[in-house]
Amino acid sequence: MKLTIEGPNNHDFLQSIINGEYVSLKDWPGAKLFVGSAYDKYLEMKKATSKGDD
């Protein structure tokens, strides 16, 4: 399963994930979690809406 996290740089939070600790996205303001191909679809939608702003 593909898991993508987008957000501000937070080394301690990422290290907690790597260490297998329980974490909450509430502790990482501005973070977004994507599962499977959802991140790719998010980028496509973001790209399409930014083209409309030109």
MARPAKE-645008 format. One record per atom (N, C-alpha, C): x, y, z; chain. Coordinates in pm, whole numbers, plus 50000, padded with zeros to 5 digits. Example, Ala and Ser with C-alpha at 12.3 -4.5 7.8 and 13.67 -1.06 7.14 Angstrom:
BEGIN
+-------+-------+-------+----+
:    c1 :    c2 :    c3 : ch :
+-------+-------+-------+----+
: 51319 : 49431 : 50780 :  A :
: 51230 : 49550 : 50780 :  A :
: 51320 : 49670 : 50780 :  A :
: 51285 : 49775 : 50708 :  A :
: 51367 : 49894 : 50714 :  A :
: 51290 : 50003 : 50787 :  A :
+-------+-------+-------+----+
This chain:
BEGIN
+-------+-------+-------+----+
:    c1 :    c2 :    c3 : ch :
+-------+-------+-------+----+
: 50084 : 49883 : 50000 :  A :
: 50000 : 50000 : 50000 :  A :
: 50089 : 50123 : 50000 :  A :
: 50052 : 50219 : 49919 :  A :
: 50126 : 50345 : 49910 :  A :
: 50065 : 50445 : 50007 :  A :
: 50149 : 50509 : 50087 :  A :
: 50105 : 50610 : 50182 :  A :
: 50190 : 50734 : 50160 :  A :
: 50126 : 50847 : 50135 :  A :
: 50197 : 50972 : 50108 :  A :
: 50153 : 51076 : 50209 :  A :
: 50250 : 51145 : 50268 :  A :
: 50222 : 51253 : 50362 :  A :
: 50280 : 51381 : 50304 :  A :
: 50196 : 51484 : 50297 :  A :
: 50241 : 51613 : 50249 :  A :
: 50221 : 51713 : 50361 :  A :
: 50322 : 51793 : 50387 :  A :
: 50308 : 51894 : 50492 :  A :
: 50440 : 51962 : 50520 :  A :
: 50438 : 52055 : 50613 :  A :
: 50560 : 52125 : 50652 :  A :
: 50663 : 52026 : 50707 :  A :
: 50789 : 52058 : 50692 :  A :
: 50895 : 51970 : 50741 :  A :
: 50882 : 51951 : 50892 :  A :
: 50874 : 51827 : 50934 :  A :
: 50862 : 51795 : 51076 :  A :
: 50940 : 51666 : 51101 :  A :
: 51069 : 51679 : 51121 :  A :
: 51157 : 51563 : 51135 :  A :
: 51116 : 51473 : 51251 :  A :
: 51081 : 51530 : 51364 :  A :
: 51045 : 51450 : 51481 :  A :
: 50921 : 51365 : 51455 :  A :
: 50823 : 51423 : 51388 :  A :
: 50701 : 51351 : 51356 :  A :
: 50731 : 51234 : 51263 :  A :
: 50809 : 51261 : 51159 :  A :
: 50844 : 51155 : 51064 :  A :
: 50927 : 51046 : 51131 :  A :
: 51017 : 51084 : 51220 :  A :
: 51098 : 50985 : 51290 :  A :
: 51009 : 50897 : 51377 :  A :
: 50906 : 50954 : 51437 :  A :
: 50812 : 50876 : 51517 :  A :
: 50742 : 50771 : 51431 :  A :
: 50704 : 50809 : 51309 :  A :
: 50641 : 50714 : 51217 :  A :
: 50739 : 50603 : 51182 :  A :
: 50861 : 50640 : 51149 :  A :
: 50963 : 50542 : 51112 :  A :
: 50988 : 50445 : 51227 :  A :
: 50984 : 50496 : 51350 :  A :
: 51008 : 50412 : 51468 :  A :
: 50887 : 50326 : 51504 :  A :
: 50777 : 50342 : 51430 :  A :
: 50658 : 50261 : 51455 :  A :
: 50574 : 50310 : 51571 :  A :
: 50596 : 50433 : 51612 :  A :
: 50519 : 50488 : 51723 :  A :
: 50382 : 50535 : 51673 :  A :
: 50285 : 50537 : 51761 :  A :
: 50154 : 50591 : 51726 :  A :
: 50164 : 50742 : 51716 :  A :
: 50106 : 50797 : 51611 :  A :
: 50109 : 50942 : 51590 :  A :
: 49969 : 50990 : 51552 :  A :
: 49949 : 51119 : 51562 :  A :
: 49823 : 51180 : 51522 :  A :
: 49854 : 51300 : 51432 :  A :
: 49781 : 51311 : 51322 :  A :
: 49802 : 51425 : 51234 :  A :
: 49760 : 51556 : 51302 :  A :
: 49686 : 51547 : 51410 :  A :
: 49652 : 51667 : 51487 :  A :
: 49778 : 51733 : 51542 :  A :
: 49884 : 51652 : 51560 :  A :
: 50011 : 51704 : 51611 :  A :
: 50097 : 51765 : 51501 :  A :
: 50048 : 51762 : 51377 :  A :
: 50124 : 51814 : 51263 :  A :
: 50032 : 51903 : 51180 :  A :
: 50011 : 52027 : 51222 :  A :
: 49922 : 52118 : 51150 :  A :
: 49966 : 52136 : 51004 :  A :
: 49870 : 52132 : 50915 :  A :
: 49898 : 52152 : 50774 :  A :
: 49931 : 52025 : 50698 :  A :
: 49940 : 51913 : 50768 :  A :
: 49974 : 51786 : 50703 :  A :
: 49851 : 51724 : 50639 :  A :
: 49874 : 51655 : 50527 :  A :
: 49768 : 51582 : 50457 :  A :
: 49818 : 51440 : 50436 :  A :
: 49729 : 51345 : 50453 :  A :
: 49762 : 51204 : 50438 :  A :
: 49685 : 51148 : 50319 :  A :
: 49756 : 51081 : 50228 :  A :
: 49696 : 51024 : 50109 :  A :
: 49727 : 50874 : 50104 :  A :
: 49627 : 50794 : 50067 :  A :
: 49642 : 50650 : 50059 :  A :
: 49623 : 50606 : 49914 :  A :
: 49707 : 50514 : 49870 :  A :
: 49697 : 50462 : 49734 :  A :
: 49729 : 50569 : 49631 :  A :
: 49647 : 50579 : 49527 :  A :
: 49672 : 50674 : 49419 :  A :
: 49607 : 50810 : 49446 :  A :
: 49555 : 50831 : 49565 :  A :
: 49486 : 50957 : 49596 :  A :
: 49578 : 51078 : 49581 :  A :
: 49706 : 51064 : 49614 :  A :
: 49799 : 51177 : 49603 :  A :
: 49818 : 51218 : 49458 :  A :
: 49830 : 51119 : 49370 :  A :
: 49845 : 51148 : 49227 :  A :
: 49721 : 51222 : 49175 :  A :
: 49604 : 51179 : 49217 :  A :
: 49480 : 51246 : 49176 :  A :
: 49474 : 51387 : 49233 :  A :
: 49518 : 51404 : 49357 :  A :
: 49523 : 51536 : 49420 :  A :
: 49613 : 51631 : 49341 :  A :
: 49730 : 51582 : 49299 :  A :
: 49822 : 51665 : 49220 :  A :
: 49761 : 51702 : 49085 :  A :
: 49691 : 51607 : 49022 :  A :
: 49625 : 51636 : 48894 :  A :
: 49520 : 51745 : 48911 :  A :
: 49440 : 51735 : 49016 :  A :
: 49336 : 51836 : 49040 :  A :
: 49399 : 51971 : 49073 :  A :
: 49506 : 51970 : 49151 :  A :
: 49574 : 52095 : 49188 :  A :
: 49632 : 52162 : 49064 :  A :
: 49690 : 52080 : 48975 :  A :
: 49748 : 52131 : 48851 :  A :
: 49639 : 52190 : 48762 :  A :
: 49526 : 52121 : 48753 :  A :
: 49416 : 52166 : 48668 :  A :
: 49357 : 52298 : 48719 :  A :
: 49343 : 52311 : 48849 :  A :
: 49287 : 52435 : 48903 :  A :
: 49386 : 52550 : 48894 :  A :
: 49516 : 52520 : 48903 :  A :
: 49614 : 52629 : 48891 :  A :
: 49622 : 52679 : 48746 :  A :
: 49597 : 52594 : 48649 :  A :
: 49594 : 52637 : 48509 :  A :
: 49476 : 52731 : 48485 :  A :
: 49367 : 52707 : 48556 :  A :
: 49250 : 52794 : 48543 :  A :
: 49272 : 52931 : 48603 :  A :
: 49370 : 52945 : 48692 :  A :
: 49401 : 53072 : 48755 :  A :
: 49489 : 53162 : 48669 :  A :
: 49545 : 53104 : 48562 :  A :
: 49639 : 53182 : 48477 :  A :
: 49569 : 53289 : 48398 :  A :
+-------+-------+-------+----+
